[in-house]
Amino acid sequence: MHDEQSNGRWARTITTSFLTLALLGCAPSVKDCHSILPITAEPVSLTTTPAGTHGCSCVSDGVLVIAEARRSGLSWVRGQLWVDGTPVREQDFSTSLAQAKAQRQVETAAAQAKGIADGVRDQVRKAGEALKDILHR
């Protein structure tokens, strides 16, 4: 009987150990991401961080935000943060995000201006070719 009790405890210990390892190895859920990410932007997705760990990501005004998901007991907490691939400290997050958004707006405006300039250039070239055709008749 003593051996049966010992075997039962051993089986419970092994089962508990496997369950604990399984829980610790799991990735966070999308629901967890809403508390892990420092901002609320949709859609939220599970990702692998630049450090190769589990994390969550979202895009805010064209800027990619990634937060590492770290285990804290049976729940997940926020670890390292990245803004457009650059690691940032949590206390600098808001400033870094604002700077990245401003940079993205400048890049977008420059691309739009280039597109407009390219369109005008093409129209001028076409008008010049049409005028050349008229003058050479």
Secondary structure, 3 states (H helix, E strand, C coil): CHHHHHHHHHHHHHHHHHHHHHHHHCCCCHHHHHHHCCCCCCCCEEEECCCCCEEEEEEECCEEEEEEEEEECCEEEEEEEEECCEEECHHHHHHHHHHHHHHHHHHHHHHHHHHHHHHHHHHHHHHHHHHHHHHCC
